[in-house]
C-alpha cells in the first residue's frame, strides 16, 4: 500500500480573502473533516451577511480600474495564475482528496479540468471581441462591443471543490468583472489556496474575493443589489426555488446548474468491454457524486428476439457486476484505491436510505455496497461501496430521484425509441450516454434526447472548457451556461453603437 | 499490490521511480567506468527527460475522460523493480550485462502498459510506447559495448 504524503499536516484555520487581505470572520468556525480518515484538517468560518457585503464593497471599488485594465494585461495575470496552478498541481490535487475524499487520479483530473478553464480565459482579447458591419445604411456603420457589468457572486458545490468555481471565476475576471466567491463550507480549502495564488499572480486587491460561509452568505449574495449576477451549482430545490427565483426578483443574471438523474443506453452492437470500463467511471467515479454520473443503465433489445435480449441483458449486467465488485475502496491518497468515501456521514445516510427504499419498493439488490471492505485501517463513517439494483422500474424512487452516490439501476428497453421515452419521463435533463457502433442510432439519440450533455460511447459527457457546460429541464435554470463563449456572453453586456459622421 | 488494482496513479509513481533509479544507475556507471562514460551520462539525462515526458503526458491528459476506476490487469510491478546500486567489485562487463537486463525489463513493462492503456486516450499509450522504444534502443548500444569489452 502506497499512501501519498498529506500536504496538510495540522488543521488550517481558514480566513476570508477580501480586498487582497486574509481577514478573520466574526462567524463561528466549523470543522472540515477528511471523510476517509475522520480527522479535522481545517476550520472554516461561517461568515455573516455583513462580511459578504464588505467583500462586495471591496469588489465595487476595485472594479473601475480593473475594467480599464487592457484585456491583454488581464490575460497576463491569468497566464501567471495558470503557471502557478501547474506548479502547485500535485499539492492542490492532494488537498482535494483530503477535503473531499475522491481518489488521487480523480483529484488530478479535477485539477486539470479546472486549469483548462484558466487557459481558455487567457484568450480573452480574442474571446471578448465584438463585431461590426459597415454601411448598415448609407454612410452609417454599426458595431457591437462587450462590456463587463461589475460584481458577480459564485457559489461552489461540494462535489468538485476545485474545478466548478473555475468554470466561472476566470471568465468573470478576464472580462473585467470582480468576483466574490463562496466555496462549499464542506470542502473550502482548495479555493482558499487558489485565491492566494491569484493574488500572487498579480490580480489586484478586490478583484477576486473569497467569503466562506453558508446560508447567510448566499442570502446576502442574492439580496445585494450591487451583485449583477450569480453562478450556482448545487441541488435543484435550492437552484430553482431559491437562487433562480431570487435572482429574478433582484434583476440578476443567473447560471443555476442543478440536479440530475442520468441514463446510459447500451445498444446490442455496443463494445461491451469498453462500455463497461466507461460505465465504471461514470457510475462510480467520484463515488457517484457527480451531476454527470450515469445512474440508470438501460439495456436495449432493438432488433433482438426476447430470448436474445435476455441473453444480451445478462451479459451486460454480469460484466457490470464483475467490474463493480472488483473496485477497491479506501483513502484516496492510497494510489491502489479506485473509489473513495462519500463526502460526509450525512450523505452516507442518504445513500443508505435510498438503498433501503429500493429494496422496499421491490428492486433486486445484486451488489450491496453496505457491506464493502475498505483498504487500510480507516473508519467506515462515510464509505458506501458500489451497489447494483436489478428489476428496477421507472416509478421506483431509486430510478427517479438523484441519489448522488455509487448506486446503479439496471433496466431494459425493447427499442431505442422506448429507451429515449424512458429518459423523457424523468424531470432532469443534464446528461445521457449511448453505447453503440451504429451511427444512425447514435444520431437519433443525440437528436431526440432532451438532455444538455450527450455522450456517444462516452460515459461522462463533460464538456471541455471551450464548450458550454449545458443542461436542460430541471437540471438547469438560466439562459447562458458556464464555460467557453457562453460564459463570455454571460459576464458581459452587449453594447451596440450606430455611427454616422457628418 | 494486487493484479487488479493498479491505478493510473500507481503506474505513474512506479514509472517515475524507474526513471529516477535508471538515472542514478547510469550516473554511477559513468563515475565508475571511463569507457562509455558519455553514453552512460546520456542515458542518465535521457531518463530524466523520459520521466518529465511521462508525468507531463499523464497530468495533461488525466481528466474524467481518462477512466478514473481504470486498472491495469496482470501487471506485477515488483517483477520490474531493480537495484540501482552497483557492486564495488563489478567489472565493466558485469555492469553492462546488468544494464541490459534493466533495459529489457523496463521496455517490456512500458510496452505492457502501453498495450493495456489502448482503450484510454491515445496520448497515454503513445507516451509509454515512445519511451519503451527509446529504452529498447539502448540495448543495441549496450550490446555493442559488451561485444567490444
Interface residues (C-beta under 8 A of the other chain):
Chain A: X2 X89 X103 X104 X105 X106 X108 X109 X112 X113 X116 X273 X274 X277 X278 X280 X281 X284 X285 X286 X290 X292 X326 X327 X328 X335 X336 X337 X338 X339 X458 X459 X460 X462
Chain B: X1 X2 X4 X5 X6 X7 X8 X9 X10 X13 X58 X59 X60 X61 X62 X63 X64 X65 X66 X67 X68 X69 X70 X71 X119
